[in-house]
C-alpha cells in the first residue's frame, strides 16, 4: 500500500514556496514512493495551488491530489500535517505552517531510511543441549 501524506497547500501562496518545494522534491528522490495530498480550507486557493503543482511536478514520482479540507479530512492517511486532531491518521504533525511541512518531509526521509535499511532479525536463541543421557554421569567432576 502506498502511503499518503496530507499537507496544507497554502504554503504555495507564500514567499517560501520555492524553498519548501525543493525540500519536497529532495524527499521524493530520497525516499519510498508516497502520495502527496495538498489541501486548502478555502476553495479560492485551489486554482493557484493546482497551477503551481502542475508547473513544478516533474520530479514527483506518483500522483498528487489537491482537495478541499472539508472533503479530505475524513480520509485515512499515513501522515497528516494539520491542526485538527479528529482526522484519521497513523502519524500526525500538529502544525499548518512551513515548519510543519519541513518536519513532515524529514519524518518521511527518516521513516523510509529505517524501512529500507539492512536491519537483521535477531538470531534465534539456541536451545541448551540436554544432559540426561545414559552415558552422562552427574557425579563426575
N, C-alpha and C positions, 0 to 999 in steps of 0.2 A: 504494500500500500504506500502510495506517495503522500508524504506529509504536506499539510497546508499551513502556511504561515500567514496570519492575518495582521496587516499593519495599516495604520492610518495613512491615507494618501494625501492628506492636507500639507505634508511637508513639501510636496511638489509645487506648492504655491508660494514657498518662501525663498529666501536668498540661499539657503543651504541645500537646495535640491541637487545641484551637481555633485557636491561633496558626498552627500548621503547616497546618491545613485552609484557613485564609484564604489562605496562600501558594499552596496547590494551586489553589484557586478562581481566584485572580488569574492564575495561569499558564494555566489553561484558557481564560480570557477573552481573554488577550493573544496566545496562540499558536495554531498549527495544531492540528488535531484529533489526539489520541493516546489510546490505550487505557491506562488505569491498571490495573495488576495488583498488588494488595496480597497479600503473602504473610506467613505466620506459620510458625514452626518447631514450634509446639505447637498441636495441634488444639483444646485447651481455649479458646484465644483467638479462634478463628474466629467464634464466635457474637457476641461483643462487637464485633468489628471489623465484621461484617456489619450489625449493628444501627446502629452509628454511621454507616456509609457510607449505608445506606438512609435514615436520618433527615436527612442533610445532602447528598444527591446532586442537589439541584435545579439547581445550576449546572454540573454535569458534562454535557458535550455528548454523549458516546457511552458505550458500555458500559464497565463497570468489573468486573473479576473479582477474586475473593478465593479464594486457593488455599493449600494446604499446601505448604511449601517442597519437600518430597520429590517432589511431583508436578509442580511448575512449574519446577524448576531445570534441567530438560533442554530446555525450550522456548527458541527463539531470540527474543531481544528486542532492541530498539533501544538502550535504556539500562537498565543493571542497577545497582541500589544494593544491594550485598551484600558480605560479606567473602570469599565463595567465588569464586576466580578460575577455577574449572573449568567455569563455565557458558558458554552460547553467547550472546554479546552483540556489539554493534557498539561501544558506548561503555560504560565501567564506572566507577563511583564506589565506591571501597573504603571503605565505611562502612555501618553499620546504625543510626546514631543520627539524631537530629533534624537535625543539621548536614548529614549526607549527603543527606537528603531535600530540604532547602532548596537545597543545591548542585545537585541534580538538576533542581529546578524552574527555577533560574536558568539552567542549561545549556539547558533546553528553550526558555526565552524567547529566549536569545541565538541559538540554532540557528534557531528559527523566524523571528526578525528577519533573520538573514542570508539564509535561503532566500526570504523574501518581499520582500527589498529590491530596489530597481530597479537592480541592477548591470547594466552593459552589457558585452557581449562586446568584446574588444579589436578595434580596427579592423584590417582585413586589410592586410597590407603591400603598398604599391603597387609594382608592378614598374617597374623603370627602363626608359625607352624606349631602344631600340637605335639606334645612330648609324652603322649600316653601309649606309645607302642610297647610291645612285649620286651623289646631289647633295651628299653631305656631303664636305667637304674636310678631311682630317686636318691639313694643313699651314697651314690658315687660322688666323690668330691674332686 
